[in-house]
Amino acid sequence: MTYNILEYCRLNSINQFIFASSHEVYGNSGKDYRREDEVDISCCESPYTAFKLSGEALVQVYHRCYGMDCIICRFSNVYGMYDDSDRVIPLFIKYAGEGRNLTVYGEDKILDFTYIDDTVDGIKRCIQRFQRAKSNVFNITTGKGVRIVDVAKMIIEQIGNSSRLLIKKNRTGEVIRFKADISKAMQLLEYFPKTSIVDGISKTVTWYNQHDSTTPEIETARISRSKYALKCH
């Protein structure tokens, strides 16, 4: 799909391209904070990581071969409203709401969770400052790490039920520790994330309490995602 879109842009003289990548490209190298230039293919942990790395490579190739101006954004564990997926925060909120136990794979696993409003703000800044920011890779995250165990505890506390927290070993193919260096985004994009994990979880739980899986907002998001997946297929 990335190749098809890049080809469409090339053939139709669309010369500005923003690619959504992931913190997964950093893999597990033993370091916590990661700068944009610290990607090593030998740390590739999963097929998803490989696809994101190949997408970044394609974008770089179209820049070098065809002069396409590009920005690569690396996101990390985006969460917030409208997410009806099985990603960790909406899944924990769903399970806690049903009184089910929450399973964390890796007691010391630390990730950089980014509230949706901050992610959108970062994308908007890339668009608004494209000429200044082009030919760069940016970490669009909070720049802070939090244990998944603590996220689960926050959700249980916010929802206020009897869910228990179960701890299991890390699973194959997952990044274990990640916090992003966002200094480049702060400098070139004037990107300063505003939502702490505590405030973000509170806002997210409140939103889900007001919008269960049968509400029009959730259903619309689900339908839109299904239509997009069908088109991609």
DOROMI-878523 format. One record per residue: x, y, z of N, C-alpha, C in turn. Coordinates in steps of 0.05 Angstrom, whole numbers, padded with zeros to 5 digits, always signed. Layout:
<sites>
XYZXYZXYZ...
</sites>
This chain:
<sites>
+00016-00024+00000+00000+00000+00000+00017+00025+00000+00039+00025+00016+00057+00049+00016+00068+00053-00011+00077+00032-00024+00088+00034-00051+00067+00045-00071+00043+00035-00069+00022+00044-00087+00016+00074-00084+00015+00083-00059+00010+00111-00054+00033+00128-00064+00057+00119-00058+00080+00135-00068+00081+00136-00098+00074+00114-00112+00073+00114-00141+00051+00133-00151+00028+00133-00138+00006+00150-00145+00015+00180-00143+00029+00186-00121+00039+00213-00117+00059+00221-00139+00077+00202-00145+00098+00208-00166+00085+00213-00193+00066+00196-00200+00053+00198-00227+00035+00222-00229+00026+00232-00207+00007+00255-00207+00020+00280-00196+00047+00281-00196+00062+00305-00188+00053+00315-00160+00048+00297-00142+00043+00304-00114+00069+00302-00099+00080+00324-00090+00108+00324-00082+00112+00327-00052+00091+00324-00036+00094+00326-00007+00081+00301+00005+00096+00287+00022+00087+00261+00032+00095+00259+00062+00075+00251+00079+00081+00246+00107+00075+00216+00112+00094+00202+00123+00091+00173+00128+00088+00168+00158+00068+00152+00166+00063+00145+00194+00079+00120+00200+00100+00123+00215+00116+00100+00224+00111+00094+00254+00128+00079+00266+00123+00070+00293+00149+00068+00309+00146+00071+00336+00169+00067+00354+00179+00038+00352+00164+00020+00341+00172-00008+00339+00198-00011+00323+00204+00009+00305+00228+00006+00288+00254+00007+00305+00252+00017+00330+00276+00017+00347+00283-00010+00359+00263-00027+00361+00267-00054+00372+00277-00053+00400+00292-00074+00408+00303-00077+00435+00333-00076+00433+00345-00053+00439+00374-00051+00437+00386-00047+00465+00370-00047+00486+00380-00043+00513+00380-00014+00522+00374+00005+00504+00373+00033+00511+00344+00041+00516+00340+00061+00533+00313+00071+00539+00306+00093+00520+00319+00116+00522+00313+00139+00504+00325+00134+00477+00308+00139+00456+00318+00134+00429+00315+00160+00412+00338+00166+00399+00338+00188+00379+00330+00177+00352+00322+00194+00334+00313+00186+00308+00334+00171+00291+00359+00176+00297+00381+00163+00281+00390+00137+00293+00375+00127+00313+00385+00103+00327+00368+00078+00319+00363+00075+00294+00349+00051+00284+00369+00031+00273+00367+00006+00281+00385-00015+00272+00369-00038+00263+00371-00046+00238+00355-00068+00227+00359-00094+00242+00382-00097+00255+00387-00122+00269+00370-00124+00295+00357-00102+00303+00340-00102+00326+00310-00106+00318+00306-00113+00293+00278-00117+00284+00265-00140+00299+00242-00135+00312+00230-00155+00330+00207-00170+00319+00194-00160+00298+00169-00172+00289+00164-00166+00260+00145-00180+00247+00137-00173+00219+00127-00144+00217+00112-00135+00238+00102-00107+00238+00126-00088+00236+00146-00093+00252+00170-00076+00252+00182-00076+00224+00184-00099+00212+00196-00101+00185+00181-00085+00165+00154-00086+00166+00137-00071+00148+00141-00041+00151+00143-00032+00176+00148-00003+00181+00176+00005+00171+00195-00011+00176+00222-00005+00166+00223-00004+00136+00209-00023+00123+00209-00023+00094+00194+00002+00083+00173+00010+00097+00158+00034+00089+00176+00059+00091+00191+00061+00112+00209+00083+00115+00230+00083+00093+00240+00059+00086+00260+00057+00065+00248+00066+00038+00223+00058+00032+00210+00066+00007+00207+00097+00006+00200+00109+00028+00197+00138+00029+00224+00151+00023+00245+00141+00035+00271+00153+00031+00280+00149+00002+00273+00126-00010+00280+00121-00038+00266+00141-00057+00240+00146-00052+00225+00165-00069+00235+00193-00066+00246+00199-00042+00258+00226-00038+00284+00228-00055+00301+00207-00054+00326+00208-00067+00324+00205-00097+00306+00187-00106+00304+00181-00135+00287+00201-00150+00266+00211-00137+00246+00227-00151+00242+00255-00139+00258+00261-00119+00257+00288-00108+00232+00294-00092+00218+00273-00083+00193+00277-00068+00200+00287-00040+00188+00309-00031+00193+00319-00004+00177+00303+00016+00190+00293+00037+00177+00274+00055+00183+00281+00084+00165+00273+00102+00169+00273+00130+00161+00245+00141+00177+00234+00159+00169+00209+00172+00164+00215+00201+00140+00207+00210+00132+00210+00238+00132+00182+00252+00145+00180+00274+00145+00155+00289+00127+00159+00314+00105+00145+00314+00086+00147+00336+00090+00125+00356+00079+00128+00380+00083+00108+00401+00058+00105+00418+00045+00082+00416+00023+00075+00434+00003+00097+00437-00008+00106+00414-00028+00127+00414-00054+00116+00427-00067+00132+00443-00091+00123+00456-00111+00146+00459-00136+00140+00465-00156+00161+00468-00183+00152+00458-00199+00172+00451-00226+00166+00442-00227+00152+00415-00250+00140+00409-00257+00127+00383-00242+00101+00377-00225+00092+00395-00209+00068+00389-00224+00043+00399-00234+00027+00381-00249+00003+00388-00232-00022+00382-00206-00019+00381-00188-00041+00374-00181-00058+00399-00163-00077+00395-00154-00094+00417-00126-00084+00427-00120-00059+00422-00095-00048+00432-00098-00045+00463-00075-00042+00476-00074-00047+00505-00093-00029+00521-00094-00003+00516-00110+00014+00533-00140+00010+00528-00150+00010+00503-00179+00005+00500-00186-00023+00509-00168-00043+00506-00173-00070+00515-00176-00071+00546-00157-00057+00560-00158-00056+00589-00183-00042+00599-00191-00021+00585-00215-00007+00593-00240-00025+00590-00241-00039+00568-00263-00057+00563-00264-00079+00584-00241-00092+00589-00240-00114+00608-00247-00104+00637-00235-00081+00644-00241-00071+00671-00270-00063+00674-00282-00053+00653-00310-00046+00654-00328-00071+00657-00318-00094+00648-00333-00119+00650-00325-00134+00675-00306-00123+00691-00297-00137+00715-00279-00160+00710-00267-00161+00686-00248-00182+00679-00220-00175+00688-00203-00195+00690-00176-00191+00698-00159-00178+00676-00139-00163+00683-00122-00150+00663-00095-00164+00664-00085-00173+00641-00060-00187+00639-00038-00168+00627-00016-00165+00641+00006-00149+00632+00029-00169+00626+00040-00167+00601+00062-00184+00593+00088-00169+00597+00101-00173+00620+00126-00160+00627+00122-00140+00649+00130-00147+00673+00125-00130+00696+00140-00103+00694+00163-00103+00682+00179-00079+00680+00178-00066+00652+00159-00074+00636+00157-00063+00609+00149-00034+00611+00164-00017+00597+00160+00012+00598+00156+00022+00569+00135+00037+00564+00129+00048+00538+00122+00077+00540+00123+00091+00517+00117+00119+00515+00088+00122+00503+00069+00126+00521+00041+00128+00513+00034+00157+00505+00021+00160+00482+00015+00187+00472-00015+00191+00469-00026+00211+00482-00054+00217+00479-00060+00227+00451-00083+00220+00441-00090+00225+00413-00088+00255+00405-00096+00273+00423-00095+00301+00417-00066+00311+00412-00047+00300+00427-00019+00307+00423-00009+00296+00396-00017+00272+00389-00009+00260+00364-00020+00276+00341-00045+00284+00342-00057+00300+00320-00043+00327+00319-00037+00339+00342-00022+00364+00342+00005+00362+00327+00019+00339+00332+00044+00335+00319+00041+00333+00289+00020+00319+00279+00016+00317+00250+00009+00344+00238-00008+00359+00252-00015+00386+00242+00009+00403+00239+00027+00401+00259+00051+00418+00258+00069+00409+00234+00070+00384+00228+00085+00375+00204+00074+00387+00179+00047+00388+00177+00034+00399+00154+00039+00430+00152+00035+00443+00175+00037+00472+00175+00066+00482+00171+00085+00466+00180+00114+00473+00178+00129+00455+00158+00115+00446+00138+00126+00425+00120+00152+00434+00108+00154+00458+00097+00178+00467+00084+00202+00468+00103+00197+00475+00127+00218+00476+00147+00226+00448+00157+00206+00430+00158+00210+00404+00171+00216+00381+00151+00213+00386+00125+00216+00364+00105+00244+00351+00107+00245+00327+00097+00270+00310+00097+00279+00303+00125+00260+00302+00144+00266+00295+00171+00249+00272+00181+00259+00258+00202+00244+00238+00217+00239+00250+00244+00215+00247+00255+00208+00258+00281+00195+00237+00298+00203+00236+00324+00189+00222+00344+00165+00239+00353+00141+00231+00348+00117+00246+00357+00105+00230+00380+00116+00234+00404+00108+00220+00428+00108+00240+00451+00107+00230+00476+00109+00248+00499+00138+00252+00508+00155+00233+00501+00183+00235+00511+00185+00225+00540+00164+00211+00550+00165+00200+00577+00155+00171+00576+00166+00155+00593+00159+00127+00594+00142+00121+00619+00125+00101+00616+00109+00092+00639+00106+00062+00638+00106+00049+00660+00103+00020+00661+00074+00013+00654+00071-00008+00638+00044-00018+00631+00029-00026+00656+00044-00037+00675+00032-00044+00701+00018-00020+00713+00031+00003+00713+00019+00027+00725-00005+00037+00709-00003+00034+00682-00026+00041+00666-00050+00024+00673-00046-00002+00676-00068-00020+00683-00080-00012+00710-00062-00006+00729-00072+00002+00756-00088+00028+00755-00080+00047+00738-00095+00072+00735-00123+00066+00725-00124+00048+00705-00150+00042+00693-00169+00029+00712-00158+00009+00727-00175-00005+00748-00184+00015+00768-00167+00033+00777-00174+00053+00797-00195+00072+00786-00192+00081+00761-00211+00099+00749-00238+00087+00746-00239+00061+00738-00265+00048+00734-00277+00038+00760-00259+00032+00779-00269+00026+00806-00284+00000+00809-00272-00022+00799-00285-00048+00803-00265-00068+00815-00272-00093+00813-00256-00114+00826-00236-00128+00808-00230-00117+00785-00211-00130+00766-00184-00134+00780-00172-00157+00774-00145-00163+00785-00125-00159+00763-00100-00154+00771-00078-00151+00753-00061-00176+00753-00058-00188+00729-00042-00212+00726-00017-00206+00711+00006-00215+00721+00032-00210+00708+00043-00235+00696+00050-00233+00670+00062-00256+00656+00088-00247+00643+00103-00266+00631+00128-00260+00619+00124-00244+00593+00145-00229+00585+00144-00215+00560+00139-00234+00537+00125-00225+00517+00119-00241+00493+00140-00235+00471+00145-00255+00454+00163-00252+00432+00152-00231+00413+00171-00214+00402+00163-00195+00382+00154-00168+00392+00156-00163+00419+00148-00138+00430+00171-00121+00440+00169-00095+00437+00189-00077+00448+00184-00076+00478+00206-00079+00494+00204-00081+00523+00207-00054+00537+00225-00037+00527+00229-00011+00540+00232+00010+00518+00217+00031+00520+00219+00052+00500+00210+00079+00511+00227+00099+00509+00221+00127+00513+00234+00142+00491+00221+00161+00479+00232+00175+00456+00245+00202+00463+00266+00208+00449+00278+00234+00450+00262+00252+00430+00248+00271+00440+00231+00288+00423+00243+00316+00418+00269+00319+00424+00281+00346+00422+00280+00357+00393+00283+00339+00373+00282+00349+00345+00254+00360+00339+00233+00346+00347+00206+00355+00342+00200+00381+00358+00211+00383+00381+00207+00408+00397+00221+00431+00383+00244+00426+00372+00259+00448+00359+00248+00456+00332+00242+00437+00314+00234+00444+00287+00204+00447+00284+00189+00433+00300+00160+00434+00298+00147+00450+00320+00163+00457+00340+00152+00470+00364+00130+00453+00376+00136+00427+00377+00117+00407+00387+00122+00402+00416+00102+00408+00433+00104+00404+00461+00079+00390+00471+00080+00363+00475+00057+00348+00484+00047+00358+00511+00020+00359+00513+00008+00372+00537-00005+00353+00556-00011+00328+00547-00028+00311+00563-00011+00290+00578-00011+00290+00604+00003+00270+00620-00012+00244+00618+00001+00222+00626-00012+00196+00625-00036+00195+00644-00033+00208+00667-00055+00209+00687-00079+00223+00676-00075+00247+00664-00097+00262+00652-00109+00247+00628-00091+00235+00612-00100+00221+00588-00117+00197+00594-00109+00181+00614-00125+00158+00622-00152+00167+00633-00152+00188+00649-00177+00199+00660-00196+00207+00638-00186+00223+00618-00202+00232+00596-00213+00208+00579-00195+00188+00575-00203+00165+00559-00224+00148+00572-00220+00142+00598-00240+00126+00612-00267+00141+00613-00266+00167+00618-00291+00183+00618-00305+00181+00592-00290+00184+00570-00302+00183+00543-00315+00155+00538-00301+00134+00545-00312+00107+00541-00336+00102+00558-00336+00113+00582-00360+00110+00599-00385+00123+00587-00380+00143+00570-00402+00158+00558-00409+00146+00530-00391+00130+00519-00395+00119+00492-00389+00089+00492-00409+00072+00497-00404+00044+00496-00403+00034+00467-00400+00008+00463-00395-00003+00436-00418+00000+00417-00442+00007+00428-00465+00009+00411-00472+00038+00403-00456+00058+00413-00462+00085+00407-00454+00092+00378-00467+00112+00366-00461+00118+00338-00432+00125+00333-00419+00139+00352-00391+00147+00348-00373+00123+00345-00376+00103+00362-00360+00079+00361-00366+00063+00336-00392+00061+00329-00400+00045+00306-00390+00058+00280-00390+00085+00279-00380+00099+00255-00350+00094+00252-00335+00095+00274-00307+00090+00273-00301+00062+00264-00317+00043+00274-00313+00015+00266-00319+00010+00236-00340+00022+00226-00347+00020+00198-00326+00032+00180-00317+00056+00188-00296+00070+00172-00271+00053+00171-00263+00041+00194-00239+00025+00194-00243+00000+00176-00267-00012+00176-00272-00035+00160-00271-00028+00130-00283-00005+00123-00282+00003+00095-00254+00008+00085-00238+00021+00103-00210+00026+00096-00194+00000+00092-00199-00019+00110-00185-00045+00108-00193-00059+00082-00218-00057+00074-00228-00069+00049-00214-00057+00025-00212-00030+00025-00199-00017+00003-00169-00025+00001-00156-00027+00025-00128-00035+00025-00125-00063+00014-00144-00080+00021-00142-00108+00011-00146-00109-00019
</sites>
